[in-house]
Amino acid sequence: MKAEQTYFNEAISIQQYMDEMSTLKEESFRIYDGFEVPTKDGFIELLKEKQPKILTITEDWCGDAMLNNPIIRRVAEAAGLDMRTVLRDADTDLIDRYLTNGGRAIPIYVLLDDEGQVIGKWGPRAPELQENVVNKRANLPDKEDPTFEGAQKALYAEIREENISNKDFWTFVYEDFKKHVTAALR
């Protein structure tokens, strides 16, 4: 079994990953270009001091990755951190170590220290966004209903558009990431 540090060493940079995206690239860069990292809350200073490495498990078709990756990338760049990405489906052994409610939900951000040891993780979404998704899914018809597939597709498009345009969602991501990472680094 490969160690997380080995995955990190073999991974590509978040910049290369985003530059090479084939799905949701424009949407990801809209968030990346629009997000400003808060600089007065001490988080960037903590990251600069501790210098964790960030191993991101992702796929470019994922709406949560479209939202989270650009925000976490901005944080990593502001703190001078090394952030790299691996594709979830290329080697499921890694994601299977970080299941969410038994599923391979992404993105997952694994924090590594200087020795390559796992010191924390975050993902796949902030609690406020999870609540939003759960509430919206509650209105879908039953899976057996012939309209389910179309309704689900429309719902995902609606959530994706909210993720791109609602800057409060961006703040939810930043604040929850900051909370978990701060706890892992202290």
N, C-alpha and C positions, 0 to 999 in steps of 0.2 A: 504494500500500500504506500503510495507516494505521500510524502509530507506536504503540508500547505506551503512551506518554503520552496519546495521543488516546483509546485504549481506556479508560485509567484515568479521564480527564476525563469520558467518557460513561457510566462504570460507576455502579452503585448501591452504597451502603455494605453491608458485611457484615451489619450489623444489619437493614437493610431486606430484604436477601436472605433472611436466616433467618426474619424475621417473616412473609414472604410465601411461604415454602415450602409446597408442596402434598404433597410426598412426603418421608418420613423426618424430618419436622419435630420430632415428639415425641422421637424417638430422638436427634436432634442436640442438642436442648435438655437431654436427660438428661446428655449428655457435657458440654455447656457449663456446666450448673449444678453438676456434680460435679468439674470439673477446677480444681485450684489451681495457679497459676503459681509455680514455684520462684523464690524471691527472693534466694537467697544465692549464686548461681553467677555473677553479674556480667553475665548475658545481657541482662536488662532495662535495666541501666545503659548497656550498649553500644548498644542500640536507641534509648534516649532521646537519647544523644549523637549518633548518626549519622542518625536519623530517616528510614530508607528508607520508601518507599511500597510497599504490597503490592497487586498486581493478581492477583486470584484467578480462574482459569478453572475453572468448576465446572458441575454440574447437580445438582438436588436429589434425583434418584433414585439417585445414586451412593453406594455403601456406604463407599468411601474418603473421599469428601467429607463424609459424615455423621460420620465419625470425626475427620478432620483439621480441617475448617473451624471447629468450636467451639474446638478447642485453639489453633489459630493466632489466632483472634479474641481469645481470652483474653490471649494474649501481646501482640497489637497493642494491646489496651485498656490493659494494664498499662504499656506503654511510650508510650502516647499516639500511636500510629501511625495513619495513614490507610490503611485496608484496604477495598478495593472489589472488587466481583465482576462478572464477565461470564459469560454462559452459553456454554458450549462450542459448542453446536449453532446458536446464533444467527448466528455468523460464524466459519466454520472456518478462515479465513485466519490468525487468531491462534494457535489450537491447533496448526496445521500448522507453526508455527515451533518448537514445543516437543514434538515427538513422542517417545514412549517406545518404544524398540524398534520403530519404524515405525508405532506406533498412537497414537490420540488419547486416551490414558489421562489421567484427571483424578482429583483436582484438581491443578492446577499453580499454584504461587505465584511470580510474577515480581516481583523486587525492583527498584525504580526509585530513582535518586538525585534530588536537587533539580532537576536539569536534565531529568529524564525519561528518562535513559539507563538501560538494563538493566545492573544490576550483579550479578545472580545469579538463581538459580531453585531451587525445591525441589518435589518431588512425583514421582509420585503417592502413594508410600507408603514408609515406613521399611523398611530392609532386613530386619529381623526379621519384619515383617508380610508382606513379599514371600515370604520363605522359608516362612512358615506357609501362605500361599495356594498356593504351588507344591506343597508337600507334600500338602496336602489334595486339590488337583486331580489329583494322581498316582493317587489312588484311585478316580477317576471311571471309569465304563465307557467304551468307545469311543464316539465321536460317532455311529456308525452303529447302536449298540445302542438298541433301543426304550425302554430305561429311562434313557438318558442325560439327556434333558431334565428329567425329574423329579428325578434324582439331583443334577443341577447346581443346580436351584432349591433343593433342600434344603441343599446345600452353601453356597450364598450366604446362606441364612437363618441357618445355623450361624455363618458368619463374621461376619455382621452382629451377631448376639447377642453373640459374643465381643468385637467392637469396642465394643459398648455397655457390657459388664459387666466386662471385664478391664482394670483400671487400669494394669497393666504395659504394655498396648498403648498407652495414652495417653502413658506415659513414653517409649516407643520413638519415638512421633511427635515429642514435644517435643525429645528429645535429638538426633534426627537433623536436625530443622529447625534447632535451635540450632547444631549443627556446621556445616551448610552456610551458614547466614546469617552466622555469625561469620567463616568463611573469606572470604565475599564482601565483608564490611565492613572487613576488616583491610588 
